[in-house]
Amino acid sequence: MELYTELASNDADQRLKAANELIRKVVAASKSTEPAEQGLDLAYALKRLTKGLSSDRESARLGFSIALTEVSTLFFIVALSLC
C-alpha cells in the first residue's frame, strides 16, 4: 500500500496526509459488516506500523509512530466505550 511508503516521507505534510488516510481506511474496514474483514486491516496496519518503527529511513520512525499512536488510541477508546 502506497500509504505506508508515504508515512516515511521527509515531507511533514505528506506524512500527516498519509497517516490521516490510513486511519480513515482502518476505521472504515473495522465498520465492515463482513466478519472476515473486521480486524484484518487493523491487524495488518498494527503489524506494518510496528515494523516501520525500526526503519532506517530518515523520517520513517516519525511517520509510523504518529500513525501507530493514533490508530492505537482510537481503537483503545472505542474498546473502552464498549465496556
C-alpha positions, 0 to 999 in steps of 0.5 A: 500500500502506497500509504505506508511508503508515504508515512516515511516521507521527509515531507511533514505534510505528506506524512500527516496526509498519509497517516490521516488516510490510513486511519480513515481506511482502518476505521472504515474496514473495522465498520465492515459488516463482513466478519472476515474483514473486521480486524484484518486491516487493523491487524495488518496496519498494527503489524506494518506500523510496528515494523516501520518503527525500526526503519532506517529511513530518515523520517520513517520512525516519525511517520509510523509512530504518529500513525501507530499512536493514533490508530492505537488510541482510537481503537483503545477508546472505542474498546473502552466505550464498549465496556 
